[in-house]
Amino acid sequence: MATQWESLDQDPRHDVWESWPGAVLLDDEIKYYSTRADYPLISPFNENNLKPARYQLTLGPEARLGGQRVRIDHKNPLVIPPHQVAIVRTQEELNIPRFLVGRWNLKVDMVYRGLLWVGALQVDPGWVGYLPCPLYNLSNDIVEIKAGETLFTIDFVRTTRFARVKNRRYPDRTPEPTINPPINSFDQYNLRSGPYEALRDLEGLTDFRNFAITLFAVMFTAIAAVVTALAVLIVRPVAPDNGQLLGGWPLTALGIATFALVLSIFSIGFQVFSRFSIRYRRR
């Protein structure tokens, strides 16, 4: 990989310009440029990721999630919660010749897993380094991406002939930037997902509501227990002289108080079970 912002200016095979301008590179051409010793198109190059007219790029070793750096390796995959945004980078570094453009996007299977790609479609001629971009998890499920898993796909198209005397060179800046700046430089504003933050606030309100309901249930249960105890003492369903049960209203009142107590206890149990089941599903 080049140590400065330099790329091939002209294709060493001059005859290709007679028939190939504007053409999409097939696998043999991608391999040809990627295995060059001076300015390799893709580094590291893995022929297993080479397709008929494109190449599959893999997830790099770090990302930004919720404004924090996340390390990615074989023991620590990238985990994107629902409606959260992550800034990721490719494992591979590219050195785009000045007579090619790259066009990259998410793999189709990643789209069906709920990821939304919000990067720039075109990689300009002369770009050197890895490719960063934000990913948005549009689904209601956690998306987990393993280290080195193929994530993006890129193809390459020939441009018109490049000439230093009349064409702009990338980058058109002075002084020339550093190759592969740290990924936090692409997250200067601590990018966060608005829907994710809103849902988290809503979950906080839901937790408070559940706590309040549980608290009221406990209070009513305590009141029901007191009322039941008073009913037993006042109504006295058993005659004190002969120990026989009294009928009619005393037993009815005692039954209603007992039912209220049992119902309150059931309400508390249901609330506790609901809270624990929701927390378990979020894990």
N, C-alpha and C positions, 0 to 999 in steps of 0.2 A: 504494500500500500504506500502511496506517495506520502512524503512528509510535509508537503506544502500544497497549496492550491494550484496544482498543475494536472493537465489531462492531455490526452492525444488531441492534436489539432487536425490532423489529416489521417485518413485511413491509409495504411501502408499498401493496400491493394487498390491502386488507382482505377483499375478496370471496373470495379463494382459500381461506380457512379454512372456508368452508361445505362444500367438496367435496374438499379436498386433504389433510387431516391424515393423516400416516402414509404418504403416497405417495412413491414413488421419483421423483426429478426426471429428466425426459427431457432430450434435448440442448438444446432451445430454452430451458428453464429454467436449465440450467447456464450457457449462454451469457449469458442475461439477467443473472445475478448476477456473472458473471466480467467483464463489460464495464462494470460500474458505476464511476463516477469516484471515489466516496468510499470504499467498502469492497469492492473487487473480490474475489470468491470465490477466483479463481486468478490469480496474477500471476507471470511473464508468461503470457498466455493464447494458445494456438495452436489455432486451429480445426481444424487437421489431426489433432490428438490427441483431438478430440471424437468420441465414439461415441454410439449411440442412447440409452443411459441411463447413461453413465459417461465418465470422462476418463482419459487415460493420462498419468501423471506420468513425468518423465525423470530420469536420473541427474545428480546435482549435481556441482560442481567439486572436491569433496574427499571423502576417506574415511579410515578408520582401519583399518590392517591389521597384525596382530601388534604392536599397541601403538605403531605409528608412523603419522604423518600421510602420506597419499598424495595428491599433486596429480593431478587428472584434467582432461585437455584433449584436443584433437583429435590431438595427437601422443602422448599418454600415456593409453591406456585403463586401466581398472581390471582388474587381473589377479588373480583369486582362485585360489590353488593348491588341489589336492584336499584336502578335509577341513579347510580353513582358514575362518575367520570374518572378515568385514569389516563395519565399521559404516559405513553409507552415509547419504546425505541426498538429498532431492529438489532439483532445480533450482528448482522452483516454490515460491512462498510462498502459503499459504492464509490466508484470513480467513473463518472459518466463522461465519455468522450464528447468533444465539442461538435460532433456531427450526429449525436444521438439524443433523444429525449426518453425518459422513463415515465411510464404510466402505472401507478400502483393503486391498490385498493385492498379491502378485506377479502379473504377467501369467502366463497359463498356459504360454506358450512358454518363459518363464524357469524355470518349475518343471520342465519336461521337459529343460532343460539341466542340471539337477541342483541348482538352488538351493533352499534351504529358508528360508522367511521366518519370523522370530521376533519380529515387531513386535506392537503392539497393534492389534486390528481396528478399534476405533472411535476417531474423532477427535471430541472433545467440542465442543459448541456454544461459540463464543467463542474457539476456538483461533486464534492468529495466528502465522505463521512457516512455515518449511520443516518437513518430516517426516523424522525420523531413525529408523533401525532397523538391527539386525544382520542380515546375510545369511550363511548357512552353505552352503558348497559340499559337498554330500553325495556328489558323483560322484568318480570316479577320474581325471577329466580336468580340465585348467585351464579355467576359465570366464573369458572376456574380455568386458567390457562397455564399449562406447565412450561417450565424452562426449556427452551429449544423447540417448542411446538411451532409448527408452521402456522403463521398468522396472516401474512399478507401475500399478495401475488403481484408481480411486476412484469411488464413487457417493455420492449424497446423499439423505437421507430426512428428511422434515419431522417435527418433534416436535409436541407439544401447544403451545398458546399460551404464550409467555414473558411473565412479569410480574416486574418488578424487586422488587416488594414481597414476593413469596413464593418466587421461584425463585433458586437459587444462580447466581452469575455465575462464569464461568471467567476467570482462575484465582482460586481461593478462598484467596489468600495475601497477606500484607502484609510488606514492600513488594512491589509488583508486579514480576515478573521481567523480565529483558531479553529483547526479541524476538530470535529467532535467535541463541542463545548459540553459541559456537564448538563445533565437533563434538567436540573433545577433552573437553568437559564431559560428554558421554554415554559416555566411555570412561575413567572415573575408576579402574577396576580393571585397565586394560590387558588388555581381554578377549582371550583366546586360546582356541584350540580344543584340548581335551584329546586327542582322537584324532590331530590333526595333530602335536602335540608328541610323543605316544607313537610315532607312525610315524617321526618324524624321529630320535628316539633309537634306534629299531629299525634305521633306515638306517645310523646311525653304527656300531652293532654289526655290521651286515652288511658295511660297508666294512672294519672291523677284521678280520673273519673272512676276507674276500677277500684282504686284505693278508697275513694270516698264512699262508693257503694258498699264495699266490704266493711268499712267503719260503721256505716249506718246499720248494716245487717247485724254486726256484733252488738251495737247499742240496743236494737230492737229485740235481739235474742235475750240480752240481759234483762230488759224490761219484761219480756214474756216470762222469763224464769221467775222473776219477782212476783208477777201477777199470778202465775200458777201456784207458787208457794202460798201466797195470801189466800188464793181460792181454796186450797186444801185446808188451811187453818180456819177460815171463816165458814166455809160451806159445811165442812165436816161430813163427808159422804157416808161415814160409818157411825151408827148410833153409839153413843158412849156407854149406854147401859147394857145392851145385848150384843154389840158387835155386828149387827146386821146392816147391809147396804141400804141407804135411803134412795128412793126413786124420784122421778120427776126432774124438776128444775135443778136441784143441787148436782146431780150426776151430769146433766146437760152442760151446766156451766163449767164443771170440772173437765169434761171432755173437750170443750172448746178451748180452754186455757192450755190443756196438754197438746192439742193439735197445733196451736199457735207456736208453742215451744219447739215442737218437732219440725215445723215448717221453717222456723228461723234458723235452726241448726242446719237443716238441709241447704238453706240459702247460703250460709257461710261456706259450707263445703263446696258448693257449686262455684262460688266466686274464687275460692282458692284453687280449685282444679282448673278453672278457665285461665287464670293468670299463669300458672305453671305450664299449661299446654301451649299457650301463645309464646312464651319464652323459649320453650323447647323447639317449636317450629322455626323460630328466627335463627337458631344456631346452624 
